[in-house]
């Protein structure tokens, strides 16, 4: 069963999370501050990190950013009492896989953990090439004609979802679940805007997409 690192500075909540996850069959280790979270997160033994945002010594956003910069690909689910959409977008842009606001139901959290672990086991190569594009999912880098292209963590997650399902049409709701997290309520326009930005970075002619194509009445398909 998967091994989960729980990072939570509220003792009562940390104990509840640890006990609940152990009852689900997970192996759990808990730490209480951001510096310990970063040190533990660098270790390859964890399959998922449950990371509170408000932490002593280093906040969860900073921990997430530093882990991704260090090349750590372990799925990260952020926990926070902040409900603003901007906070969620920031967490995702920094490389988090999902974002759960407090208070949350244990059932919802368990579902999100299972979804994140399932996505992480998908068959996606560390380096993937199509056309004149090379993307290194491990290092979070994208190159075109050998030159680096600035890309956000969220755009890379979107491209990763397409690569995992290449050749199959994905609905906007499926993309929301895979990239933004299960149960996320955002407009279709948000997905479309991110697709448009990603096309500008990977398509020879963004207005006439060759790889990231629209499927009328359904969503999008990656033909890489």
Backbone torsions as a table, in degrees:
resi	resn	phi	psi	omega
1	UNK	NA	155.0	-175.5
2	UNK	-64.5	152.0	177.7
3	UNK	-106.7	127.4	-173.7
4	UNK	-118.0	134.0	173.0
5	UNK	-97.2	118.2	178.5
6	UNK	-100.6	123.7	179.1
7	UNK	-117.5	103.8	-174.9
8	UNK	-151.8	126.2	-176.1
9	UNK	-91.4	-8.8	175.2
10	UNK	-85.1	111.2	-173.3
11	UNK	-54.5	-44.2	-176.8
12	UNK	-64.3	-44.0	-179.9
13	UNK	-68.4	-38.8	178.7
14	UNK	-59.7	-43.5	179.1
15	UNK	-64.9	-42.7	179.1
16	UNK	-61.7	-45.5	179.0
17	UNK	-62.0	-45.6	-178.3
18	UNK	-62.2	-45.4	-179.1
19	UNK	-66.3	-42.6	-178.4
20	UNK	-64.1	-43.0	-178.8
21	UNK	-69.8	-34.8	177.0
22	UNK	-65.9	-36.9	176.3
23	UNK	-63.1	-28.0	177.5
24	UNK	-79.8	-5.3	177.1
25	UNK	99.4	2.6	179.1
26	UNK	-80.8	150.8	167.4
27	UNK	-86.5	133.6	-172.3
28	UNK	-130.8	137.4	169.2
29	UNK	-128.1	137.8	-176.5
30	UNK	-120.5	139.2	172.9
31	UNK	-130.6	163.5	-168.4
32	UNK	-115.6	-5.0	-178.9
33	UNK	-140.9	166.6	-173.4
34	UNK	-68.4	-35.4	-179.5
35	UNK	-67.1	-41.4	175.7
36	UNK	-65.8	-36.9	179.2
37	UNK	-60.8	-43.8	179.8
38	UNK	-65.3	-45.1	-179.5
39	UNK	-61.4	-44.9	179.8
40	UNK	-69.9	-37.2	-178.3
41	UNK	-64.6	-23.5	177.4
42	UNK	-71.0	-19.0	-178.1
43	UNK	-78.3	138.6	-175.2
44	UNK	-78.2	1.4	-172.6
45	UNK	-78.9	-13.2	-177.1
46	UNK	-95.6	141.4	178.8
47	UNK	-95.7	-17.5	-179.6
48	UNK	-160.8	146.9	177.9
49	UNK	-119.2	122.5	176.0
50	UNK	-100.0	108.1	-163.8
51	UNK	-121.4	114.4	174.3
52	UNK	-70.1	147.6	-179.4
53	UNK	-81.7	-46.6	-178.4
54	UNK	-86.2	105.2	-176.0
55	UNK	-136.8	151.9	172.5
56	UNK	-73.3	152.8	172.8
57	UNK	75.0	-33.1	177.8
58	UNK	-168.4	125.7	-175.4
59	UNK	-78.4	167.1	-175.1
60	UNK	-63.0	-35.1	177.3
61	UNK	-60.4	-45.0	-179.1
62	UNK	-66.4	-40.8	177.6
63	UNK	-60.8	-46.1	179.7
64	UNK	-60.0	-47.1	-179.5
65	UNK	-59.4	-46.1	-176.2
66	UNK	-69.5	-36.6	177.3
67	UNK	-64.4	-42.7	179.5
68	UNK	-67.2	-38.2	177.6
69	UNK	-64.9	-29.0	178.5
70	UNK	-81.3	-0.1	177.7
71	UNK	87.8	10.3	179.9
72	UNK	-75.2	126.3	-177.4
73	UNK	-107.1	4.5	179.3
74	UNK	-56.3	131.6	178.2
75	UNK	-56.9	137.1	179.8
76	UNK	-123.1	126.0	172.6
77	UNK	-111.6	120.9	179.4
78	UNK	-85.4	140.8	175.1
79	UNK	-117.8	130.0	179.7
80	UNK	-159.5	156.7	175.5
81	UNK	-87.0	-7.5	179.7
82	UNK	-75.5	131.9	-174.7
83	UNK	-110.3	-5.0	-177.7
84	UNK	-65.2	139.5	180.0
85	UNK	-61.3	-34.4	-179.5
86	UNK	-60.6	-35.5	178.9
87	UNK	-66.8	-39.8	178.8
88	UNK	-65.5	-45.0	179.7
89	UNK	-60.7	-41.5	178.9
90	UNK	-59.2	-46.7	179.9
91	UNK	-59.7	-42.2	179.9
92	UNK	-68.3	-39.0	178.9
93	UNK	-65.3	-29.7	178.8
94	UNK	-78.6	-9.2	175.6
95	UNK	115.7	4.0	176.6
96	UNK	-67.3	151.3	-179.7
97	UNK	-90.9	-24.4	-179.6
98	UNK	-160.8	170.5	-172.3
99	UNK	-149.2	118.4	-177.4
100	UNK	-119.0	127.8	-179.0
101	UNK	-93.7	143.7	176.7
102	UNK	-85.7	145.9	-5.9
103	UNK	-77.0	150.0	179.4
104	UNK	-130.6	157.5	177.6
105	UNK	-86.3	142.3	176.9
106	UNK	-55.4	-35.1	-179.8
107	UNK	-63.9	-43.5	179.2
108	UNK	-63.3	-44.7	-179.3
109	UNK	-62.6	-42.8	178.5
110	UNK	-60.5	-40.2	179.5
111	UNK	-63.9	-41.0	-179.5
112	UNK	-69.2	-36.7	176.7
113	UNK	-63.5	-46.1	179.8
114	UNK	-62.0	-40.6	179.9
115	UNK	-64.9	-42.6	180.0
116	UNK	-64.9	-41.2	178.2
117	UNK	-66.6	-38.4	178.7
118	UNK	-64.4	-43.3	178.6
119	UNK	-64.0	-36.5	-176.7
120	UNK	-68.6	-24.0	-179.0
121	UNK	-90.7	2.2	178.0
122	UNK	-64.4	151.5	-176.5
123	UNK	-81.5	87.3	176.4
124	UNK	-121.4	122.5	179.9
125	UNK	-67.4	152.4	178.5
126	UNK	-61.8	-39.5	177.5
127	UNK	-121.6	130.1	-177.4
128	UNK	-130.9	134.4	-178.3
129	UNK	-122.4	139.4	171.6
130	UNK	-153.5	137.0	-176.9
131	UNK	55.4	-129.9	177.9
132	UNK	-99.8	19.0	-176.7
133	UNK	-107.5	137.7	172.3
134	UNK	-129.4	125.6	179.7
135	UNK	-120.7	129.6	177.6
136	UNK	-107.7	100.9	-177.4
137	UNK	-69.3	-27.2	-179.6
138	UNK	-69.7	-42.9	-178.2
139	UNK	-94.2	-2.0	-178.8
140	UNK	57.6	51.0	-179.3
141	UNK	-130.1	145.9	176.0
142	UNK	-130.2	133.0	178.1
143	UNK	-125.5	146.6	176.4
144	UNK	-133.6	123.9	-172.9
145	UNK	54.6	34.6	177.1
146	UNK	82.8	-4.3	-177.9
147	UNK	-105.1	139.2	-178.7
148	UNK	-65.5	140.9	176.7
149	UNK	-117.9	130.1	179.0
150	UNK	-69.0	126.1	-177.4
151	UNK	-141.9	142.1	-179.8
152	UNK	-84.4	162.1	177.3
153	UNK	-61.3	-35.9	180.0
154	UNK	-67.6	-40.1	177.4
155	UNK	-64.6	-37.7	177.3
156	UNK	-66.6	-38.8	176.7
157	UNK	-63.4	-38.4	178.5
158	UNK	-64.7	-45.9	178.5
159	UNK	-64.0	-38.2	178.4
160	UNK	-62.8	-40.0	177.5
161	UNK	-61.9	-40.0	179.1
162	UNK	-69.0	-40.8	179.4
163	UNK	-63.4	-40.8	179.4
164	UNK	-61.4	-33.4	-176.4
165	UNK	-110.9	24.9	-173.0
166	UNK	-55.0	136.5	-177.7
167	UNK	89.7	-11.1	179.3
168	UNK	-112.4	139.8	177.8
169	UNK	-74.0	136.5	177.1
170	UNK	-116.6	133.8	176.3
171	UNK	-77.3	165.5	177.0
172	UNK	-64.1	-35.6	178.3
173	UNK	-66.0	-37.9	176.6
174	UNK	-64.3	-39.8	178.8
175	UNK	-66.7	-39.5	176.7
176	UNK	-60.5	-44.2	179.5
177	UNK	-64.4	-43.9	-175.4
178	UNK	-72.6	-37.6	-171.0
179	UNK	-101.7	-46.4	-177.8
180	UNK	-91.3	-20.8	178.7
181	UNK	113.9	147.2	-178.2
182	UNK	-58.3	139.5	176.7
183	UNK	80.2	6.9	178.8
184	UNK	-73.4	132.6	-179.6
185	UNK	-111.0	97.2	176.0
186	UNK	-131.6	157.1	-179.4
187	UNK	-72.6	156.0	176.1
188	UNK	-57.8	-27.7	-178.1
189	UNK	-63.3	-32.8	178.5
190	UNK	-62.3	-46.2	177.6
191	UNK	-61.7	-47.3	-178.4
192	UNK	-59.4	-40.4	-179.9
193	UNK	-64.1	-40.5	178.5
194	UNK	-69.1	-36.0	175.8
195	UNK	-61.8	-44.2	179.7
196	UNK	-59.7	-44.5	179.9
197	UNK	-66.4	-39.3	179.6
198	UNK	-66.9	-38.5	178.2
199	UNK	-60.1	-38.0	180.0
200	UNK	-62.0	-24.1	-176.0
201	UNK	-96.0	-19.5	-174.9
202	UNK	-121.6	-16.0	-174.3
203	UNK	-95.0	138.8	172.9
204	UNK	-60.2	-41.2	176.8
205	UNK	-131.1	94.4	-176.0
206	UNK	-54.9	-31.8	179.9
207	UNK	-74.0	-18.8	177.5
208	UNK	-127.1	71.4	-172.4
209	UNK	-60.1	137.0	179.9
210	UNK	-103.8	-33.1	-175.6
211	UNK	-103.2	-48.1	-177.1
212	UNK	-101.6	87.2	-168.9
213	UNK	-99.9	150.4	176.3
214	UNK	-82.3	140.2	175.6
215	UNK	-115.2	108.3	-172.2
216	UNK	-56.9	130.6	177.8
217	UNK	79.3	-2.8	-177.9
218	UNK	-125.0	-64.3	-177.0
219	UNK	168.5	-113.8	-176.5
220	UNK	-139.9	157.7	177.7
221	UNK	-138.8	142.7	177.5
222	UNK	-101.6	121.4	-179.1
223	UNK	-111.1	50.8	-178.7
224	UNK	-93.4	NA	NA
